[in-house]
C-alpha cells in the first residue's frame, strides 16, 4: 500500500490538492496522510504593528485548524481511500519533508501556492523548499486551473 502525504493549508487550492491525492490513492490503492503545519507567527517589529498578545491568536488559529483538518479527514470516511490527519508545529517546508520521512511517504501531493507573497518573501516558497529536499516524488497541483485551450478546427 502506497502512502501519500498531503500537506494542506486550507487555502483555495486545498480542494484541488485533496482531489488529486484521492485520485492517486485510488489508482495505486494507497492511503492518505493529511498534514497541517501550524506556523509560528511572522512578526516584523520595526515595520509592523505591535501585537500585544499573540497567544490568543495562535490558540484560535489552532482550534480552527483542528476543525478544518477533521472536516477534510472525514471527507474520506466510508470511501475507498483511508486517511488520517496529522498536525505539527514548525516551518512548513521542513516539517513536510520530516513528515514524509516519518510516514514513509511514497508521494507528496501539495499545492503550488498557499501563503501570502509577504510570507514567501520572508520565509521562502514552501513548495520550492519541499522540492529541493523531498525523499520521494512530489506532485504539485497548480493554484489556478490552466486556461482552456481553443479547440482545433
OpenMM code with the backbone's topology and positions (N, CA, C; nanometers):
from openmm import Vec3, app, unit

residues = "UNK UNK UNK UNK UNK UNK UNK UNK UNK UNK UNK UNK UNK UNK UNK UNK UNK UNK UNK UNK UNK UNK UNK UNK UNK UNK UNK UNK UNK UNK UNK UNK UNK UNK UNK UNK UNK UNK UNK UNK UNK UNK UNK UNK UNK UNK UNK UNK UNK UNK UNK UNK UNK UNK UNK UNK UNK UNK UNK UNK UNK UNK UNK UNK UNK UNK UNK UNK UNK UNK UNK UNK UNK UNK UNK UNK UNK UNK UNK UNK UNK UNK UNK UNK UNK UNK UNK UNK UNK UNK UNK UNK UNK UNK UNK UNK UNK UNK UNK UNK UNK UNK UNK UNK UNK UNK UNK UNK UNK UNK UNK UNK UNK UNK UNK UNK UNK UNK UNK UNK UNK UNK UNK UNK UNK UNK UNK UNK UNK UNK UNK UNK UNK UNK UNK UNK UNK UNK UNK UNK UNK UNK UNK UNK UNK UNK UNK UNK UNK UNK UNK UNK UNK".split()
positions = [
    Vec3(0.0852, -0.1177, 0.0000),
    Vec3(0.0000, 0.0000, 0.0000),
    Vec3(0.0896, 0.1239, 0.0000),
    Vec3(0.0630, 0.2154, -0.0906),
    Vec3(0.1396, 0.3395, -0.1019),
    Vec3(0.0885, 0.4415, -0.0008),
    Vec3(0.1794, 0.5221, 0.0496),
    Vec3(0.1440, 0.6297, 0.1408),
    Vec3(0.1622, 0.7623, 0.0692),
    Vec3(0.0576, 0.8438, 0.0737),
    Vec3(0.0585, 0.9739, 0.0071),
    Vec3(0.0432, 1.0814, 0.1134),
    Vec3(0.1478, 1.1621, 0.1297),
    Vec3(0.1426, 1.2725, 0.2248),
    Vec3(0.0804, 1.3925, 0.1547),
    Vec3(-0.0201, 1.4516, 0.2182),
    Vec3(-0.0945, 1.5614, 0.1569),
    Vec3(-0.0946, 1.6817, 0.2514),
    Vec3(0.0054, 1.7684, 0.2377),
    Vec3(0.0061, 1.8897, 0.3185),
    Vec3(-0.1026, 1.9844, 0.2698),
    Vec3(-0.1851, 2.0311, 0.3614),
    Vec3(-0.2918, 2.1247, 0.3245),
    Vec3(-0.2814, 2.2472, 0.4138),
    Vec3(-0.3273, 2.3603, 0.3595),
    Vec3(-0.3203, 2.4847, 0.4355),
    Vec3(-0.4540, 2.5575, 0.4378),
    Vec3(-0.5585, 2.4928, 0.3892),
    Vec3(-0.6941, 2.5456, 0.3883),
    Vec3(-0.7094, 2.6680, 0.2976),
    Vec3(-0.6158, 2.6862, 0.2057),
    Vec3(-0.6267, 2.7924, 0.1062),
    Vec3(-0.7204, 2.7433, -0.0047),
    Vec3(-0.7535, 2.8281, -0.1006),
    Vec3(-0.8454, 2.7863, -0.2070),
    Vec3(-0.7986, 2.6646, -0.2880),
    Vec3(-0.6702, 2.6358, -0.2912),
    Vec3(-0.6212, 2.5224, -0.3696),
    Vec3(-0.6380, 2.3886, -0.2956),
    Vec3(-0.6763, 2.3923, -0.1679),
    Vec3(-0.6861, 2.2693, -0.0879),
    Vec3(-0.7767, 2.1643, -0.1512),
    Vec3(-0.8919, 2.2029, -0.1994),
    Vec3(-0.9834, 2.1044, -0.2593),
    Vec3(-0.9188, 2.0359, -0.3792),
    Vec3(-0.8533, 2.1107, -0.4644),
    Vec3(-0.7866, 2.0516, -0.5813),
    Vec3(-0.6745, 1.9571, -0.5383),
    Vec3(-0.6013, 1.9934, -0.4333),
    Vec3(-0.4937, 1.9083, -0.3822),
    Vec3(-0.5510, 1.7777, -0.3282),
    Vec3(-0.6565, 1.7872, -0.2483),
    Vec3(-0.7188, 1.6672, -0.1908),
    Vec3(-0.7766, 1.5790, -0.3019),
    Vec3(-0.8409, 1.6390, -0.4002),
    Vec3(-0.8967, 1.5613, -0.5116),
    Vec3(-0.7870, 1.4874, -0.5880),
    Vec3(-0.6760, 1.5545, -0.6138),
    Vec3(-0.5641, 1.4919, -0.6853),
    Vec3(-0.5048, 1.3775, -0.6036),
    Vec3(-0.4891, 1.3996, -0.4748),
    Vec3(-0.4356, 1.2951, -0.3872),
    Vec3(-0.5300, 1.1750, -0.3810),
    Vec3(-0.6591, 1.2029, -0.3750),
    Vec3(-0.7577, 1.0943, -0.3705),
    Vec3(-0.7528, 1.0116, -0.4992),
    Vec3(-0.7417, 1.0781, -0.6110),
    Vec3(-0.7320, 1.0090, -0.7397),
    Vec3(-0.6064, 0.9214, -0.7451),
    Vec3(-0.4951, 0.9752, -0.6997),
    Vec3(-0.3702, 0.8993, -0.6969),
    Vec3(-0.3818, 0.7806, -0.6015),
    Vec3(-0.4404, 0.8031, -0.4848),
    Vec3(-0.4561, 0.6951, -0.3868),
    Vec3(-0.5448, 0.5834, -0.4406),
    Vec3(-0.6509, 0.6196, -0.5110),
    Vec3(-0.7382, 0.5174, -0.5693),
    Vec3(-0.6648, 0.4366, -0.6762),
    Vec3(-0.5841, 0.5029, -0.7562),
    Vec3(-0.5157, 0.4322, -0.8651),
    Vec3(-0.4046, 0.3400, -0.8154),
    Vec3(-0.3440, 0.3734, -0.7017),
    Vec3(-0.2348, 0.2877, -0.6521),
    Vec3(-0.2716, 0.2165, -0.5231),
    Vec3(-0.4020, 0.2142, -0.4915),
    Vec3(-0.4504, 0.1505, -0.3688),
    Vec3(-0.3721, 0.2012, -0.2467),
    Vec3(-0.3633, 0.3334, -0.2395),
    Vec3(-0.2849, 0.3960, -0.1344),
    Vec3(-0.3683, 0.4510, -0.0217),
    Vec3(-0.2986, 0.5006, 0.0762),
    Vec3(-0.3627, 0.5668, 0.1903),
    Vec3(-0.3104, 0.7091, 0.1966),
    Vec3(-0.3903, 0.7973, 0.2532),
    Vec3(-0.3572, 0.9388, 0.2595),
    Vec3(-0.3275, 0.9805, 0.4029),
    Vec3(-0.2216, 1.0598, 0.4169),
    Vec3(-0.1912, 1.1240, 0.5437),
    Vec3(-0.2046, 1.2741, 0.5192),
    Vec3(-0.3133, 1.3327, 0.5710),
    Vec3(-0.3335, 1.4766, 0.5610),
    Vec3(-0.2457, 1.5440, 0.6654),
    Vec3(-0.1741, 1.6461, 0.6248),
    Vec3(-0.0818, 1.7140, 0.7157),
    Vec3(-0.1124, 1.8630, 0.7190),
    Vec3(-0.1251, 1.9145, 0.8389),
    Vec3(-0.1365, 2.0592, 0.8555),
    Vec3(-0.0234, 2.1039, 0.9457),
    Vec3(0.0500, 2.2039, 0.9010),
    Vec3(0.1609, 2.2574, 0.9796),
    Vec3(0.1189, 2.3921, 1.0374),
    Vec3(0.1181, 2.3996, 1.1696),
    Vec3(0.0894, 2.5253, 1.2378),
    Vec3(0.2187, 2.6055, 1.2361),
    Vec3(0.2154, 2.7180, 1.1678),
    Vec3(0.3347, 2.8002, 1.1524),
    Vec3(0.3499, 2.8976, 1.2670),
    Vec3(0.4753, 2.9229, 1.3057),
    Vec3(0.4950, 3.0290, 1.4044),
    Vec3(0.4565, 3.1622, 1.3400),
    Vec3(0.4004, 3.2531, 1.4166),
    Vec3(0.3618, 3.3810, 1.3569),
    Vec3(0.4836, 3.4568, 1.3069),
    Vec3(0.4687, 3.5220, 1.1926),
    Vec3(0.5750, 3.6051, 1.1376),
    Vec3(0.5528, 3.7462, 1.1894),
    Vec3(0.6456, 3.7934, 1.2712),
    Vec3(0.6325, 3.9268, 1.3287),
    Vec3(0.7495, 4.0129, 1.2829),
    Vec3(0.7177, 4.1300, 1.2373),
    Vec3(0.8202, 4.2245, 1.1967),
    Vec3(0.8037, 4.3459, 1.2864),
    Vec3(0.8812, 4.3517, 1.3919),
    Vec3(0.8612, 4.4522, 1.4950),
    Vec3(0.8897, 4.5944, 1.4477),
    Vec3(0.9956, 4.6167, 1.3716),
    Vec3(1.0317, 4.7532, 1.3350),
    Vec3(0.9332, 4.8175, 1.2387),
    Vec3(0.8781, 4.7387, 1.1465),
    Vec3(0.7944, 4.7960, 1.0425),
    Vec3(0.6458, 4.7673, 1.0596),
    Vec3(0.6121, 4.6690, 1.1355),
    Vec3(0.4721, 4.6325, 1.1510),
    Vec3(0.4189, 4.6812, 1.2843),
    Vec3(0.2909, 4.6638, 1.3005),
    Vec3(0.2295, 4.6989, 1.4265),
    Vec3(0.2700, 4.6004, 1.5347),
    Vec3(0.2583, 4.6404, 1.6573),
    Vec3(0.2933, 4.5538, 1.7694),
    Vec3(0.1709, 4.4708, 1.8064),
    Vec3(0.1913, 4.3440, 1.8179),
    Vec3(0.0835, 4.2560, 1.8629),
    Vec3(0.1090, 4.2279, 2.0105),
    Vec3(0.0216, 4.2779, 2.0930),
    Vec3(0.0396, 4.2689, 2.2374),
    Vec3(0.0408, 4.1251, 2.2876),
    Vec3(-0.0572, 4.0481, 2.2421),
    Vec3(-0.0677, 3.9131, 2.2953),
    Vec3(-0.0955, 3.8163, 2.1801),
    Vec3(0.0069, 3.7450, 2.1380),
    Vec3(-0.0025, 3.6540, 2.0254),
    Vec3(-0.0716, 3.5229, 2.0647),
    Vec3(-0.0635, 3.4850, 2.1919),
    Vec3(-0.1142, 3.3550, 2.2366),
    Vec3(-0.2621, 3.3337, 2.2014),
    Vec3(-0.3527, 3.4264, 2.2288),
    Vec3(-0.4924, 3.4027, 2.1918),
    Vec3(-0.5120, 3.3856, 2.0407),
    Vec3(-0.4350, 3.4586, 1.9634),
    Vec3(-0.4446, 3.4451, 1.8174),
    Vec3(-0.4004, 3.3058, 1.7724),
    Vec3(-0.2898, 3.2592, 1.8271),
    Vec3(-0.2385, 3.1265, 1.7916),
    Vec3(-0.3367, 3.0184, 1.8365),
    Vec3(-0.3925, 3.0316, 1.9569),
    Vec3(-0.4889, 2.9330, 2.0068),
    Vec3(-0.6136, 2.9283, 1.9189),
    Vec3(-0.6626, 3.0435, 1.8775),
    Vec3(-0.7804, 3.0482, 1.7902),
    Vec3(-0.7493, 2.9846, 1.6553),
    Vec3(-0.6315, 3.0114, 1.6029),
    Vec3(-0.5918, 2.9533, 1.4745),
    Vec3(-0.5804, 2.8013, 1.4849),
    Vec3(-0.5255, 2.7532, 1.5947),
    Vec3(-0.5127, 2.6081, 1.6129),
    Vec3(-0.6490, 2.5409, 1.6272),
    Vec3(-0.7409, 2.6050, 1.6978),
    Vec3(-0.8753, 2.5491, 1.7128),
    Vec3(-0.9440, 2.5391, 1.5768),
    Vec3(-0.9344, 2.6453, 1.4982),
    Vec3(-0.9929, 2.6440, 1.3635),
    Vec3(-0.9257, 2.5383, 1.2771),
    Vec3(-0.7939, 2.5259, 1.2879),
    Vec3(-0.7206, 2.4256, 1.2101),
    Vec3(-0.7648, 2.2843, 1.2465),
    Vec3(-0.7844, 2.2570, 1.3749),
    Vec3(-0.8313, 2.1242, 1.4174),
    Vec3(-0.9658, 2.0909, 1.3541),
    Vec3(-1.0561, 2.1894, 1.3524),
    Vec3(-1.1889, 2.1665, 1.2949),
    Vec3(-1.1812, 2.1428, 1.1443),
    Vec3(-1.1022, 2.2240, 1.0748),
    Vec3(-1.0894, 2.2082, 0.9289),
    Vec3(-1.0185, 2.0782, 0.8929),
    Vec3(-0.9160, 2.0429, 0.9691),
    Vec3(-0.8436, 1.9183, 0.9430),
    Vec3(-0.9355, 1.7986, 0.9632),
    Vec3(-1.0178, 1.8010, 1.0669),
    Vec3(-1.1139, 1.6933, 1.0904),
    Vec3(-1.2153, 1.6849, 0.9765),
    Vec3(-1.2572, 1.8001, 0.9262),
    Vec3(-1.3516, 1.8023, 0.8136),
    Vec3(-1.2910, 1.7339, 0.6907),
    Vec3(-1.1664, 1.7665, 0.6606),
    Vec3(-1.1035, 1.7041, 0.5430),
    Vec3(-1.0766, 1.5550, 0.5658),
    Vec3(-1.0425, 1.5154, 0.6891),
    Vec3(-1.0246, 1.3723, 0.7186),
    Vec3(-1.1575, 1.2995, 0.7015),
    Vec3(-1.2658, 1.3595, 0.7496),
    Vec3(-1.3974, 1.2980, 0.7391),
    Vec3(-1.4452, 1.2873, 0.5947),
    Vec3(-1.3896, 1.3685, 0.5076),
    Vec3(-1.4210, 1.3615, 0.3638),
    Vec3(-1.3975, 1.2192, 0.3108),
    Vec3(-1.3017, 1.1485, 0.3702),
    Vec3(-1.2666, 1.0145, 0.3236),
    Vec3(-1.3386, 0.9024, 0.3970),
    Vec3(-1.4115, 0.9330, 0.5030),
    Vec3(-1.4751, 0.8260, 0.5811),
    Vec3(-1.5792, 0.7525, 0.4962),
    Vec3(-1.5713, 0.6220, 0.5014),
    Vec3(-1.6660, 0.5389, 0.4273),
    Vec3(-1.6319, 0.5216, 0.2807),
    Vec3(-1.5254, 0.5833, 0.2342),
    Vec3(-1.4873, 0.5716, 0.0933),
    Vec3(-1.3854, 0.4608, 0.0718),
    Vec3(-1.3337, 0.4557, -0.0485),
    Vec3(-1.2381, 0.3507, -0.0832),
    Vec3(-1.0955, 0.3855, -0.0426),
    Vec3(-1.0729, 0.5088, 0.0022),
    Vec3(-0.9397, 0.5529, 0.0418),
    Vec3(-0.9388, 0.5778, 0.1916),
    Vec3(-0.8377, 0.5241, 0.2603),
    Vec3(-0.8254, 0.5512, 0.4030),
    Vec3(-0.7380, 0.6746, 0.4222),
    Vec3(-0.7694, 0.7500, 0.5267),
    Vec3(-0.6946, 0.8722, 0.5534),
    Vec3(-0.6840, 0.8955, 0.7025),
    Vec3(-0.5745, 0.9564, 0.7390),
    Vec3(-0.5592, 1.0033, 0.8764),
    Vec3(-0.5087, 1.1459, 0.8700),
    Vec3(-0.5248, 1.2177, 0.9800),
    Vec3(-0.4853, 1.3580, 0.9854),
    Vec3(-0.3776, 1.3766, 1.0912),
    Vec3(-0.2794, 1.4590, 1.0563),
    Vec3(-0.1680, 1.4881, 1.1468),
    Vec3(-0.1499, 1.6393, 1.1501),
    Vec3(-0.1281, 1.6929, 1.2703),
    Vec3(-0.0990, 1.8346, 1.2855),
    Vec3(0.0327, 1.8474, 1.3604),
    Vec3(0.1240, 1.9275, 1.3056),
    Vec3(0.2521, 1.9518, 1.3702),
    Vec3(0.2778, 2.1021, 1.3718),
    Vec3(0.3743, 2.1437, 1.4516),
    Vec3(0.4113, 2.2847, 1.4588),
    Vec3(0.5506, 2.3038, 1.4026),
    Vec3(0.5698, 2.4132, 1.3299),
    Vec3(0.7019, 2.4451, 1.2773),
    Vec3(0.6931, 2.5151, 1.1436),
    Vec3(0.8038, 2.5144, 1.0729),
    Vec3(0.8091, 2.5775, 0.9414),
    Vec3(0.7672, 2.4753, 0.8360),
    Vec3(0.6734, 2.5110, 0.7500),
    Vec3(0.6104, 2.4138, 0.6605),
    Vec3(0.7050, 2.3268, 0.5778),
    Vec3(0.7977, 2.3831, 0.5043),
    Vec3(0.8828, 2.3018, 0.4164),
    Vec3(0.9601, 2.1972, 0.4970),
    Vec3(1.0193, 2.2399, 0.6058),
    Vec3(1.0966, 2.1488, 0.6912),
    Vec3(1.0075, 2.0381, 0.7476),
    Vec3(0.8910, 2.0760, 0.7988),
    Vec3(0.8014, 1.9770, 0.8594),
    Vec3(0.7439, 1.8800, 0.7553),
    Vec3(0.7139, 1.9294, 0.6367),
    Vec3(0.6599, 1.8410, 0.5320),
    Vec3(0.7624, 1.7344, 0.4970),
    Vec3(0.8869, 1.7742, 0.4789),
    Vec3(0.9930, 1.6778, 0.4469),
    Vec3(1.0114, 1.5788, 0.5619),
    Vec3(1.0126, 1.6280, 0.6852),
    Vec3(1.0280, 1.5396, 0.8012),
    Vec3(0.9116, 1.4417, 0.8122),
    Vec3(0.7889, 1.4886, 0.7907),
    Vec3(0.6727, 1.4004, 0.7993),
    Vec3(0.6704, 1.2995, 0.6853),
    Vec3(0.7193, 1.3389, 0.5686),
    Vec3(0.7290, 1.2435, 0.4570),
    Vec3(0.8207, 1.1281, 0.4962),
    Vec3(0.9315, 1.1602, 0.5591),
    Vec3(1.0235, 1.0547, 0.6050),
    Vec3(0.9607, 0.9713, 0.7169),
    Vec3(0.9004, 1.0388, 0.8141),
    Vec3(0.8425, 0.9696, 0.9298),
    Vec3(0.7317, 0.8722, 0.8897),
    Vec3(0.6540, 0.9083, 0.7884),
    Vec3(0.5419, 0.8234, 0.7452),
    Vec3(0.5790, 0.7328, 0.6289),
    Vec3(0.7044, 0.7365, 0.5845),
    Vec3(0.7455, 0.6542, 0.4714),
    Vec3(0.6668, 0.6874, 0.3455),
    Vec3(0.6466, 0.8156, 0.3209),
    Vec3(0.5636, 0.8581, 0.2073),
    Vec3(0.6253, 0.8149, 0.0745),
    Vec3(0.5399, 0.7637, -0.0122),
    Vec3(0.5807, 0.7295, -0.1482),
    Vec3(0.5623, 0.8489, -0.2412),
    Vec3(0.4706, 0.9394, -0.2045),
    Vec3(0.4434, 1.0611, -0.2812),
    Vec3(0.4045, 1.1723, -0.1849),
    Vec3(0.4310, 1.2947, -0.2273),
    Vec3(0.3770, 1.4132, -0.1613),
    Vec3(0.2921, 1.4834, -0.2662),
    Vec3(0.1690, 1.5162, -0.2313),
    Vec3(0.0810, 1.5917, -0.3211),
    Vec3(0.0513, 1.7232, -0.2506),
    Vec3(0.0919, 1.8342, -0.3134),
    Vec3(0.0743, 1.9636, -0.2492),
    Vec3(0.0442, 2.0725, -0.3508),
    Vec3(-0.0055, 2.1842, -0.3026),
    Vec3(-0.0371, 2.2967, -0.3891),
    Vec3(0.0867, 2.3758, -0.4252),
    Vec3(0.0781, 2.4446, -0.5370),
    Vec3(0.1919, 2.5247, -0.5807),
    Vec3(0.2047, 2.6538, -0.5006),
    Vec3(0.0955, 2.7019, -0.4449),
    Vec3(0.0956, 2.8246, -0.3658),
    Vec3(0.0005, 2.8067, -0.2487),
    Vec3(0.0030, 2.8996, -0.1597),
    Vec3(-0.0888, 2.8938, -0.0473),
    Vec3(-0.0622, 3.0060, 0.0496),
    Vec3(0.0631, 3.0443, 0.0595),
    Vec3(0.0966, 3.1517, 0.1524),
    Vec3(0.0876, 3.2859, 0.0818),
    Vec3(0.0927, 3.3889, 0.1614),
    Vec3(0.0920, 3.5227, 0.1041),
    Vec3(0.2280, 3.5535, 0.0427),
    Vec3(0.2314, 3.6490, -0.0466),
    Vec3(0.3575, 3.6903, -0.1086),
    Vec3(0.4542, 3.7418, -0.0017),
    Vec3(0.4020, 3.8089, 0.0998),
    Vec3(0.4865, 3.8600, 0.2082),
    Vec3(0.5540, 3.7452, 0.2823),
    Vec3(0.4777, 3.6395, 0.3122),
    Vec3(0.5343, 3.5231, 0.3817),
    Vec3(0.6431, 3.4595, 0.2952),
    Vec3(0.6134, 3.4403, 0.1660),
    Vec3(0.7126, 3.3796, 0.0769),
    Vec3(0.8384, 3.4647, 0.0667),
    Vec3(0.8234, 3.5965, 0.0700),
    Vec3(0.9383, 3.6858, 0.0640),
    Vec3(1.0271, 3.6682, 0.1865),
    Vec3(0.9652, 3.6588, 0.3046),
    Vec3(1.0426, 3.6464, 0.4279),
    Vec3(1.0957, 3.5055, 0.4515),
    Vec3(1.0150, 3.4070, 0.4278),
    Vec3(1.0476, 3.2697, 0.4644),
    Vec3(1.0930, 3.1872, 0.3449),
    Vec3(1.0381, 3.2112, 0.2276),
    Vec3(1.0702, 3.1324, 0.1095),
    Vec3(0.9520, 3.0465, 0.0714),
    Vec3(0.9498, 3.0038, -0.0518),
    Vec3(0.8387, 2.9234, -0.1007),
    Vec3(0.8419, 2.7846, -0.0391),
    Vec3(0.7312, 2.7465, 0.0205),
    Vec3(0.7205, 2.6136, 0.0804),
    Vec3(0.7392, 2.5050, -0.0254),
    Vec3(0.6727, 2.5202, -0.1380),
    Vec3(0.6818, 2.4185, -0.2431),
    Vec3(0.8250, 2.4042, -0.2917),
    Vec3(0.8927, 2.5148, -0.3116),
    Vec3(1.0320, 2.5105, -0.3565),
    Vec3(1.1201, 2.4378, -0.2552),
    Vec3(1.1000, 2.4670, -0.1281),
    Vec3(1.1776, 2.4008, -0.0233),
    Vec3(1.1532, 2.2509, -0.0188),
    Vec3(1.0284, 2.2109, -0.0375),
    Vec3(0.9957, 2.0676, -0.0372),
    Vec3(1.0569, 1.9993, -0.1592),
    Vec3(1.0443, 2.0617, -0.2753),
    Vec3(1.1005, 2.0029, -0.3977),
    Vec3(1.2505, 1.9784, -0.3853),
    Vec3(1.3212, 2.0656, -0.3170),
    Vec3(1.4668, 2.0538, -0.3038),
    Vec3(1.5086, 1.9404, -0.2108),
    Vec3(1.4247, 1.9069, -0.1117),
    Vec3(1.4684, 1.8117, -0.0089),
    Vec3(1.3789, 1.6899, 0.0081),
    Vec3(1.2754, 1.6771, -0.0727),
    Vec3(1.1799, 1.5665, -0.0558),
    Vec3(1.2469, 1.4307, -0.0759),
    Vec3(1.2095, 1.3339, 0.0066),
    Vec3(1.2644, 1.1990, -0.0069),
    Vec3(1.1874, 1.1127, -0.1075),
    Vec3(1.0889, 1.1720, -0.1756),
    Vec3(1.0036, 1.0973, -0.2675),
    Vec3(0.9521, 1.1924, -0.3756),
    Vec3(0.8859, 1.1406, -0.4792),
    Vec3(0.8294, 1.2291, -0.5811),
    Vec3(0.7252, 1.3247, -0.5225),
    Vec3(0.7211, 1.4450, -0.5807),
    Vec3(0.6267, 1.5476, -0.5366),
    Vec3(0.5353, 1.5829, -0.6539),
    Vec3(0.4059, 1.5715, -0.6301),
    Vec3(0.3064, 1.6122, -0.7295),
    Vec3(0.2601, 1.7514, -0.6881),
    Vec3(0.2790, 1.8488, -0.7784),
    Vec3(0.2430, 1.9871, -0.7480),
    Vec3(0.1145, 2.0218, -0.8228),
    Vec3(0.0133, 2.0601, -0.7468),
    Vec3(-0.1167, 2.0968, -0.8030),
    Vec3(-0.1189, 2.2487, -0.8188),
    Vec3(-0.1456, 2.2975, -0.9414),
    Vec3(-0.1458, 2.4433, -0.9613),
    Vec3(-0.2539, 2.5125, -0.8797),
    Vec3(-0.2247, 2.6353, -0.8407),
    Vec3(-0.3196, 2.7125, -0.7604),
    Vec3(-0.4434, 2.7497, -0.8410),
    Vec3(-0.4259, 2.7728, -0.9683),
    Vec3(-0.5394, 2.8075, -1.0551),
    Vec3(-0.5412, 2.7110, -1.1719),
    Vec3(-0.6588, 2.6758, -1.2162),
    Vec3(-0.6637, 2.5881, -1.3332),
    Vec3(-0.6038, 2.6588, -1.4549),
    Vec3(-0.5399, 2.5799, -1.5390),
    Vec3(-0.4826, 2.6343, -1.6619),
    Vec3(-0.5947, 2.6862, -1.7511),
    Vec3(-0.5701, 2.7942, -1.8244),
    Vec3(-0.6747, 2.8448, -1.9130),
    Vec3(-0.7088, 2.7420, -2.0206),
    Vec3(-0.8345, 2.7376, -2.0560),
    Vec3(-0.8801, 2.6425, -2.1580),
    Vec3(-0.8176, 2.6770, -2.2914),
    Vec3(-0.7754, 2.5736, -2.3610),
    Vec3(-0.7194, 2.5924, -2.4943),
    Vec3(-0.8326, 2.5942, -2.5962),
    Vec3(-0.8182, 2.6771, -2.6971),
    Vec3(-0.9230, 2.6753, -2.8006),
    Vec3(-0.9199, 2.5438, -2.8765),
    Vec3(-1.0365, 2.4980, -2.9131),
    Vec3(-1.0472, 2.3715, -2.9868),
    Vec3(-0.9848, 2.3869, -3.1254),
    Vec3(-0.9170, 2.2811, -3.1676),
    Vec3(-0.8598, 2.2810, -3.3028),
    Vec3(-0.9688, 2.2627, -3.4051),
    Vec3(-0.9518, 2.3327, -3.5169),
    Vec3(-1.0544, 2.3243, -3.6214),
    Vec3(-1.0147, 2.2262, -3.7261),
] * unit.nanometer
topology = app.Topology()
chain = topology.addChain("A")
for resn in residues:
    res = topology.addResidue(resn, chain)
    for name in ("N", "CA", "C"):
        topology.addAtom(name, app.Element.getBySymbol(name[0]), res)
